[in-house]
Amino acid sequence: MSLLVVSPGKDPKAWVEALKEQHPGLNIYVYPEDHDKEEVEFALTWNHPRGIFQNYPNLKVIASMGAGVDHITSDEELPENVKITKVVDERLEEDMGTFVLSLVLAHQRNLLHYRESQINEKWDPISYTRNNDVKVGILGIGNLGQSVANSLLKNGFQVIGFSNHKKEFENVESFAGEDELDDFLAQSDILVNMLPLTPKTEKILNKELFEKLPEGAYVVNVARGEHLVEQDLLAKVDDGHLSGAALDVFWEEPIRDEHPFWKHPKIRVTPHIASVTHPNSVVPQIIENYERLQEDEELKNVVERDRGY
């Protein structure tokens, strides 16, 4: 049995080295080098070419290099009998928690405003709201969302969470299902989107949703660019309903040179760096699943394909 690494546009060297260190006898192929497709039963990938896995008759597992799997599940030619796994990693969770906390604190203390003031050589102090008077709503509170919640709670913020099904987290009020979404949104002074990308959640950050947030709400998107209707966000920021947004993910990455987000005074742009997978941190769980497959044991972190996460 061989393992195939597929990561076009991404240097696989660190992944291959980490895999060999963890499992010295492992036979590894790197796409698109020549290899025997019938030998491959396990693939490790990020943004694979659409339809490629149809060419591997014995493929049993497709493992994502990161926590997200939409880059896999969006392939309409994916073999039906193949299992998909995702990464669950404490380092990713900690990094995401730190990043979102940084964005929220920067908004709370008006740091983007003061950066603009400095550029314009303008002394312009404005008032701020204390952390414990602010309620942060986490839209999609899974493993990463819980880490974000913990970081915010430690810094005095009130936190509420929304998911498809009720989840019990200490000191976090849980909302679930479509019947409770409006109530959740109405209480979210800051909305942090952490939903998985599925056909149901694509374009969920739109005009209708924004208008259900409190006047002056702030939006943070660290999930996927396809969640956001960009023109709707710009319109609601420009008309004053939203106080601004921090965006780490986009429909097209990198965003084009003339994109209005670049120079908008109320929108913060970062280049998809909220939480970056480190091969040495996650390869042990990849190898564990590889070995479980060999022993015909149950795999860890398997994705429910009908739900998309």
Sequence and secondary structure as in RCSB ss.txt:
>XXXX:A:sequence
MSLLVVSPGKDPKAWVEALKEQHPGLNIYVYPEDHDKEEVEFALTWNHPRGIFQNYPNLKVIASMGAGVDHITSD
EELPENVKITKVVDERLEEDMGTFVLSLVLAHQRNLLHYRESQINEKWDPISYTRNNDVKVGILGIGNLGQSVAN
SLLKNGFQVIGFSNHKKEFENVESFAGEDELDDFLAQSDILVNMLPLTPKTEKILNKELFEKLPEGAYVVNVARG
EHLVEQDLLAKVDDGHLSGAALDVFWEEPIRDEHPFWKHPKIRVTPHIASVTHPNSVVPQIIENYERLQEDEELK
NVVERDRGY
>XXXX:A:secstr
 EEEEE TTS  HHHHHHHHHHSTT  EEETTS   GGGEEEEEESS  TTGGGG TT  EEEESSS  HHHHT 
TT  TT EEE    HHHHHHHHHHHHHHHHHHHTTHHHHHHHHHTT         GGG EEEEES SHHHHHHHH
HHHHTT EEEEEESS   BTTEEEEESHHHHHHHHHT SEEEE     TTTTT BSHHHHTTS TTEEEEE S G
GGB HHHHHHHHHTTSEEEEEE   SSSS  TT TTTT TTEEE  S SS   HHHHHHHHHHHHHHHHTT   S
SB  TTTT 
